[in-house]
Amino acid sequence: MKILLMLSVVPDTTSKINFTDNDTRFDSTGIQWVINPHDEFSLTRAMQLKEKHGGELHVVHVGPSINEPVIRKTLAIGADKAFRIDTVPADSYYTAVQLAEFLKAKHYDLILSGRESIDYNGGMVPGLVAAMTGIKFVNAVIGLEIEGDQATVAREIEGGKETLQTSLPVILAGQKGLVKEEELRIPNMRGIMMARRKPLEVLQPAEAPVKTQYLKFEKPPQKSAVKLVDKDHLDELIDLLHNEAKVI
């Protein structure tokens, strides 16, 4: 079985976020980059399937060379080969074109990604890639089993979950629940040493338009100070909840 992970690299959630050029550009100064958390669940499930069925696990990422240490981390966890498409992922459409052109030149039985990246939360790339390549697509995946050329997929829907069966190849966008959090893989020393010898191939980008222009970024407003209300002043509490917080 040949498995591909479409990897997104995002800022660590502990990073301090700032913007430049009149708040029209994200400031990457001092940012610690990590594997997109949704992708981590897909990566771990891919490793489990590789260990069960055999085959190879490849990783493809659209991004600059600064992201190579994060790509190498996937190799240290157990991926066999990585590809980096050497361009800045300007928007979801542009990124999807790069990944779709990559897939058109290769064959994979199973293509995994995260449901969305946690920085822009667009949630569009996996579906766009599926539409551009004609490969079947299931989103919000929380369960996956493979038997032969059939995939049994559980996905989250409003109010519950849905179980589907489809033939390979298929693109699946995973999320929390696809594996248990305690099953998530971290590199060990042996994996880190082996990752240095695994191939990371740099590819040139395809021609594609950028369809999105960022006009302005804004940070969430600062949280206001906490107001303490004496337990004997219930009328004041109700007034604050109704007229200020507007929650009742």
C-alpha positions, 0 to 999 in steps of 0.5 A, a space after each residue: 500500500 502506498 500512503 501519502 500525507 499532505 502536510 501542513 506546517 503551522 505556528 505553535 499555539 504558544 507562539 506570540 502572533 503579530 502582523 506587519 505592513 499595516 496588519 496585512 501580513 503575518 509576521 513570522 519573526 520568532 515563530 516556532 513551526 510545528 506539524 498541524 495538529 489535525 495532520 498529526 492524527 492522520 500521520 499516526 493512523 498512516 503509520 499504523 496502517 503501514 505497519 499492519 499492511 506494509 508498503 510506503 508512507 510519503 509526505 508532501 508539503 507546500 512551503 519554503 525551506 524554513 519548514 524542512 525541520 518539521 518535514 524531517 520530523 515526519 521522517 523521524 516518526 516513520 515516513 519513508 520519503 518526503 517532497 517539498 514543493 518550493 513555494 509559499 502557500 499563498 492561499 487555499 486554491 494555490 496550495 491545492 493546485 500544487 498538491 493536485 499537480 503532484 498527485 496527477 504525476 504519481 499514484 497513491 492508494 490512500 491520501 491523508 491530510 488534516 481536516 484544516 490547518 489551525 492557523 487559517 482554518 480554511 478547511 478547503 485544501 483537501 476538498 479542492 485537491 479531490 475536485 481537481 484530481 477526481 479522487 473520492 473525498 471524505 471529510 472530518 474522519 474519526 475512524 479508518 480501517 482498510 481491507 484490501 482495496 476497501 476503506 471503511 470510514 467513520 466521520 463526524 456529522 452534526 449530532 453524531 457520526 456516519 460510517 461509509 465504505 469506499 474503494 481506494 484511492 480516496 482522500 481523507 481529511 482526519 481530525 481528533 478522534 482518528 487515533 487516541 491522543 496517547 497513540 500520537 507518535 513522537 520521534 525517538 533518537 533512532 528515528 531522528 538519526 535515520 531521518 537524516 538519511 531519508 530522501 527529501 526531494 525539492 520540487 518546483 511549483 506549478 503555475 497557478 493564480 492566487 485568488 485571495 488577497 488579505 486586506 487586514 488581520 485583527 487580533 481578538 480583543 483583550 479580555 476585560 477585567 473580571 467583575 466580582 459581585 457579592 453573593 448577596 447582590 443577585 439583582 446586580 449580577 442579573 443586570 450585568 448578565 443581561 445588559 453587559 454580557 448579554 447572555 440572558 
